[in-house]
Amino acid sequence: MDEYTWPTRRPNVPGQSPEEVWTATLAALPLGATVTGEVIGRQPFGVFIRVDGLPGAVALAEIIAMPEGMGLPVLGARVRGEVIGHAEHNRQVRVRLHESGTSLG
């Protein structure tokens, strides 16, 4: 397996358009909200996270928003962080991972 992977396509949410999914994501995850989820993709610049409880929502935790000395979490790792922004153009939630962000049970 390659060290770096892209996440698979964002799942469709039955009965909701992509716009409705994004609107619900923004409402559920304002700036400062705590996010938990599973790492579904890794790139040299950060990790993509499937957000718990929000079908279709994807978060991105960039290396520059990780605690100093923290390595990239592996695929499938459970992580926790804080919402620091929203990227309208690709409908991603930007997240700063917490130091204790990996190895959640």
N, CA, C and O of each residue as an XYZ file, in Angstrom:
420
protein
N       0.843     -1.179      0.000
C       0.000      0.000      0.000
C       0.884      1.235      0.000
O       1.914      1.264      0.672
N       0.486      2.259     -0.752
C       1.220      3.516     -0.772
C       1.101      4.211      0.567
O       0.109      4.065      1.281
N       2.149      4.979      0.896
C       2.128      5.740      2.142
C       1.050      6.828      2.090
O       0.438      7.152      3.107
N       0.824      7.385      0.902
C      -0.142      8.467      0.751
C      -1.321      8.001     -0.095
O      -1.148      7.294     -1.087
N      -2.523      8.409      0.312
C      -3.740      8.024     -0.401
C      -4.720      9.188     -0.395
O      -4.714     10.018      0.514
N      -5.554      9.236     -1.416
C      -6.655     10.190     -1.454
C      -7.887      9.492     -0.903
O      -8.024      8.278     -1.054
N      -8.791     10.238     -0.266
C     -10.033      9.601      0.194
C     -10.879      9.202     -1.004
O     -10.770      9.789     -2.081
N     -11.724      8.195     -0.804
C     -12.656      7.831     -1.864
C     -13.682      8.949     -2.004
O     -13.759      9.833     -1.151
N     -14.447      8.915     -3.047
C     -15.447      9.969     -3.265
C     -16.350     10.123     -2.059
O     -16.666      9.158     -1.364
N     -16.752     11.344     -1.831
C     -17.672     11.651     -0.744
C     -18.969     10.877     -0.958
O     -19.520     10.898     -2.059
N     -19.466     10.198      0.071
C     -20.694      9.419     -0.113
C     -21.904     10.325     -0.348
O     -21.998     11.427      0.192
N     -22.815      9.824     -1.164
C     -24.082     10.528     -1.348
C     -24.926     10.326     -0.092
O     -24.901      9.260      0.524
N     -25.659     11.345      0.268
C     -26.572     11.239      1.398
C     -27.976     11.159      0.803
O     -28.460     12.134      0.229
N     -28.636     10.002      0.936
C     -29.959      9.841      0.331
C     -30.921     10.954      0.757
O     -31.043     11.278      1.939
N     -31.590     11.520     -0.232
C     -32.591     12.533      0.043
C     -32.042     13.938      0.249
O     -32.806     14.864      0.522
N     -30.720     14.109      0.122
C     -30.126     15.435      0.301
C     -29.196     15.759     -0.863
O     -28.430     14.911     -1.320
N     -29.278     16.988     -1.328
C     -28.359     17.450     -2.368
C     -27.013     17.771     -1.715
O     -26.947     17.937     -0.497
N     -25.946     17.860     -2.503
C     -24.654     18.260     -1.940
C     -24.722     19.608     -1.214
O     -24.036     19.807     -0.211
N     -25.540     20.525     -1.711
C     -25.691     21.826     -1.063
C     -26.330     21.684      0.321
O     -25.925     22.346      1.276
N     -27.339     20.806      0.410
C     -27.995     20.574      1.707
C     -27.033     19.917      2.699
O     -27.041     20.245      3.886
N     -26.209     18.993      2.214
C     -25.225     18.342      3.079
C     -24.233     19.383      3.594
O     -23.896     19.380      4.778
N     -23.759     20.277      2.716
C     -22.794     21.304      3.122
C     -23.424     22.266      4.120
O     -22.783     22.637      5.103
N     -24.664     22.674      3.887
C     -25.364     23.571      4.809
C     -25.502     22.925      6.183
O     -25.297     23.584      7.202
N     -25.849     21.641      6.217
C     -25.966     20.924      7.496
C     -24.612     20.804      8.182
O     -24.525     20.905      9.406
N     -23.550     20.590      7.399
C     -22.204     20.495      7.959
C     -21.806     21.819      8.604
O     -21.295     21.836      9.724
N     -22.035     22.917      7.907
C     -21.697     24.240      8.452
C     -22.463     24.525      9.753
O     -21.908     25.070     10.707
N     -23.736     24.149      9.770
C     -24.560     24.385     10.967
C     -24.076     23.541     12.148
O     -24.077     24.007     13.287
N     -23.664     22.301     11.876
C     -23.253     21.386     12.945
C     -21.831     21.632     13.421
O     -21.487     21.277     14.549
N     -20.991     22.244     12.567
C     -19.573     22.409     12.903
C     -19.099     23.855     12.741
O     -18.321     24.158     11.837
N     -19.572     24.750     13.623
C     -19.094     26.131     13.563
C     -17.639     26.212     14.028
O     -17.097     25.247     14.567
N     -17.026     27.349     13.817
C     -15.659     27.554     14.297
C     -15.580     27.249     15.785
O     -16.433     27.673     16.565
N     -14.538     26.503     16.171
C     -14.334     26.147     17.567
C     -14.965     24.846     17.994
O     -14.683     24.353     19.086
N     -15.825     24.273     17.148
C     -16.482     23.001     17.500
C     -15.454     21.874     17.546
O     -14.458     21.897     16.823
N     -15.706     20.902     18.395
C     -14.870     19.716     18.469
C     -15.326     18.714     17.422
O     -16.523     18.491     17.243
N     -14.364     18.112     16.733
C     -14.622     17.142     15.676
C     -13.915     15.840     16.031
O     -12.766     15.849     16.473
N     -14.604     14.727     15.838
C     -13.966     13.419     15.921
C     -14.269     12.677     14.632
O     -15.279     12.931     13.976
N     -13.390     11.764     14.282
C     -13.626     10.993     13.075
C     -12.487     10.053     12.763
O     -11.565      9.861     13.556
N     -12.580      9.469     11.570
C     -11.621      8.467     11.111
C     -10.810      9.020      9.944
O     -11.365      9.647      9.041
N      -9.511      8.792      9.961
C      -8.644      9.201      8.855
C      -8.960      8.320      7.649
O      -8.858      7.095      7.714
N      -9.350      8.978      6.531
C      -9.730      8.247      5.325
C      -8.803      8.533      4.150
O      -8.970      7.953      3.077
N      -7.829      9.418      4.339
C      -6.864      9.729      3.287
C      -5.666     10.443      3.885
O      -5.792     11.188      4.857
N      -4.492     10.205      3.286
C      -3.246     10.834      3.764
C      -2.496     11.412      2.575
O      -2.376     10.771      1.531
N      -2.000     12.611      2.741
C      -1.140     13.258      1.758
C      -0.008     13.931      2.524
O      -0.126     14.123      3.734
N       1.085     14.293      1.859
C       2.201     14.923      2.574
C       1.800     16.196      3.325
O       2.458     16.583      4.290
N       0.718     16.845      2.880
C       0.293     18.102      3.503
C      -0.697     17.916      4.651
O      -0.982     18.879      5.364
N      -1.240     16.691      4.854
C      -2.187     16.486      5.943
C      -3.043     15.252      5.745
O      -2.763     14.411      4.891
N      -4.104     15.157      6.558
C      -4.997     13.998      6.505
C      -6.447     14.427      6.302
O      -6.868     15.492      6.755
N      -7.198     13.572      5.610
C      -8.619     13.770      5.409
C      -9.360     12.920      6.431
O      -8.964     11.790      6.715
N     -10.432     13.468      6.976
C     -11.156     12.824      8.071
C     -12.630     12.708      7.716
O     -13.248     13.680      7.282
N     -13.199     11.507      7.903
C     -14.653     11.318      7.793
C     -15.217     11.699      9.156
O     -14.905     11.061     10.162
N     -16.037     12.726      9.189
C     -16.537     13.289     10.442
C     -17.654     12.418     11.017
O     -18.616     12.083     10.325
N     -17.510     12.062     12.286
C     -18.533     11.270     12.974
C     -19.870     12.004     12.983
O     -19.930     13.203     13.255
N     -20.933     11.277     12.684
C     -22.285     11.798     12.814
C     -22.762     12.691     11.693
O     -23.898     13.164     11.727
N     -21.918     12.936     10.692
C     -22.315     13.802      9.581
C     -22.005     13.120      8.253
O     -20.927     13.320      7.693
N     -22.931     12.322      7.748
C     -22.689     11.642      6.473
C     -22.355     12.646      5.375
O     -23.039     13.657      5.213
N     -21.318     12.361      4.640
C     -20.931     13.243      3.544
C     -19.965     14.335      3.938
O     -19.417     15.003      3.061
N     -19.732     14.545      5.226
C     -18.824     15.612      5.668
C     -17.385     15.110      5.671
O     -17.097     14.010      6.141
N     -16.480     15.942      5.132
C     -15.061     15.621      5.112
C     -14.299     16.786      5.722
O     -14.564     17.950      5.421
N     -13.345     16.450      6.586
C     -12.491     17.465      7.197
C     -11.066     17.256      6.713
O     -10.685     16.155      6.316
N     -10.289     18.321      6.751
C      -8.876     18.265      6.399
C      -8.077     18.853      7.543
O      -8.306     19.991      7.953
N      -7.134     18.070      8.060
C      -6.192     18.550      9.063
C      -4.833     18.651      8.387
O      -4.208     17.634      8.087
N      -4.374     19.878      8.147
C      -3.096     20.081      7.489
C      -1.955     19.953      8.499
O      -2.143     20.169      9.696
N      -0.782     19.601      8.000
C       0.395     19.456      8.853
C       0.636     20.716      9.675
O       0.995     20.630     10.849
N       0.442     21.880      9.072
C       0.696     23.125      9.799
C      -0.293     23.357     10.937
O      -0.085     24.234     11.775
N      -1.377     22.564     10.966
C      -2.371     22.684     12.037
C      -2.320     21.474     12.971
O      -3.316     21.133     13.609
N      -1.152     20.830     13.047
C      -0.967     19.706     13.960
C       0.023     20.122     15.046
O       0.886     20.967     14.807
N      -0.097     19.532     16.238
C       0.860     19.851     17.295
C       2.290     19.560     16.841
O       2.536     18.617     16.089
N       3.210     20.372     17.304
C       4.623     20.203     16.948
C       5.087     18.790     17.271
O       4.849     18.281     18.366
N       5.746     18.171     16.312
C       6.284     16.837     16.505
C       5.306     15.708     16.234
O       5.692     14.539     16.245
N       4.045     16.039     15.990
C       3.048     15.000     15.709
C       3.212     14.539     14.267
O       3.269     15.365     13.357
N       3.287     13.236     14.052
C       3.341     12.700     12.703
C       1.952     12.593     12.113
O       0.951     12.784     12.803
N       1.902     12.284     10.823
C       0.606     12.087     10.180
C      -0.066     10.841     10.739
O       0.543      9.771     10.749
N      -1.294     10.952     11.200
C      -2.021      9.757     11.643
C      -2.182      8.780     10.475
O      -2.271      9.192      9.319
N      -2.216      7.510     10.785
C      -2.352      6.464      9.765
C      -3.805      6.327      9.323
O      -4.722      6.763     10.020
N      -4.002      5.718      8.160
C      -5.358      5.428      7.687
C      -6.102      4.615      8.735
O      -5.556      3.670      9.303
N      -7.333      4.984      8.982
C      -8.160      4.274      9.950
C      -8.021      4.770     11.374
O      -8.796      4.374     12.245
N      -7.038      5.636     11.627
C      -6.859      6.168     12.989
C      -8.051      7.028     13.374
O      -8.634      7.704     12.526
N      -8.409      7.004     14.636
C      -9.456      7.865     15.181
C      -8.767      9.131     15.676
O      -7.777      9.061     16.404
N      -9.288     10.279     15.283
C      -8.678     11.552     15.649
C      -9.708     12.520     16.210
O     -10.913     12.357     16.020
N      -9.202     13.535     16.908
C     -10.052     14.590     17.480
C      -9.357     15.920     17.236
O      -8.132     16.020     17.292
N     -10.158     16.930     16.967
C      -9.598     18.256     16.740
C     -10.643     19.337     16.886
O     -11.759     19.098     17.348
N     -10.251     20.542     16.476
C     -11.104     21.725     16.585
C     -11.274     22.360     15.213
O     -10.310     22.476     14.457
N     -12.494     22.770     14.889
C     -12.766     23.427     13.610
C     -12.107     24.809     13.615
O     -12.341     25.626     14.506
N     -11.268     25.047     12.583
C     -10.586     26.348     12.463
C     -10.984     27.093     11.197
O     -10.568     28.233     10.987
N     -11.792     26.450     10.347
C     -12.216     27.123      9.132
C     -13.081     26.232      8.267
O     -13.253     25.041      8.528
N     -13.625     26.856      7.217
C     -14.461     26.138      6.252
C     -14.002     26.540      4.855
O     -13.828     27.726      4.577
N     -13.805     25.569      3.982
C     -13.389     25.824      2.602
C     -14.590     25.618      1.684
O     -14.934     24.486      1.343
N     -15.220     26.717      1.289
C     -16.417     26.656      0.429
C     -16.134     25.971     -0.898
O     -16.943     25.169     -1.366
N     -14.993     26.278     -1.510
C     -14.726     25.803     -2.872
C     -14.700     24.283     -2.986
O     -15.049     23.746     -4.036
N     -14.293     23.576     -1.930
C     -14.295     22.114     -1.997
C     -15.069     21.475     -0.846
O     -14.991     20.268     -0.615
N     -15.813     22.312     -0.134
C     -16.710     21.856      0.937
C     -16.001     20.978      1.952
O     -16.424     19.861      2.251
N     -14.894     21.527      2.478
C     -14.142     20.837      3.513
C     -14.139     21.666      4.780
O     -14.123     22.896      4.744
N     -14.155     20.972      5.885
C     -14.005     21.591      7.190
C     -12.521     21.514      7.532
O     -11.929     20.435      7.494
N     -11.923     22.649      7.866
C     -10.504     22.667      8.243
C     -10.401     22.451      9.748
O     -11.119     23.077     10.528
N      -9.496     21.553     10.146
C      -9.393     21.131     11.538
C      -7.952     21.229     12.030
O      -7.006     20.927     11.303
N      -7.813     21.658     13.281
C      -6.524     21.599     13.987
C      -6.614     20.402     14.921
O      -7.462     20.374     15.813
N      -5.739     19.403     14.724
C      -5.776     18.214     15.568
C      -5.257     18.521     16.960
O      -4.352     19.336     17.137
N      -5.845     17.856     17.946
C      -5.374     17.951     19.323
C      -4.216     16.992     19.505
O      -4.111     15.992     18.794
N      -3.351     17.292     20.449
C      -2.208     16.414     20.714
C      -2.668     15.006     21.048
O      -2.045     14.028     20.636
N      -3.736     14.907     21.777
C      -4.274     13.584     22.119
C      -5.246     13.127     21.039
O      -6.128     12.307     21.291
N      -5.075     13.670     19.825
C      -6.024     13.422     18.749
C      -6.037     12.027     18.190
O      -7.036     11.617     17.600
N      -4.959     11.275     18.351
C      -4.959      9.928     17.789
C      -5.191      8.895     18.861
O      -5.145      9.195     20.054
N      -5.433      7.707     18.438
C      -5.632      6.554     19.335
C      -6.882      6.685     20.193
O      -6.899      6.235     21.339
N      -7.920      7.295     19.651
C      -9.179      7.335     20.385
C      -9.796      5.961     20.344
O      -9.704      5.263     19.334
N     -10.429      5.564     21.441
C     -11.033      4.231     21.497
C     -12.367      4.240     20.903
O     -13.031      3.204     20.859
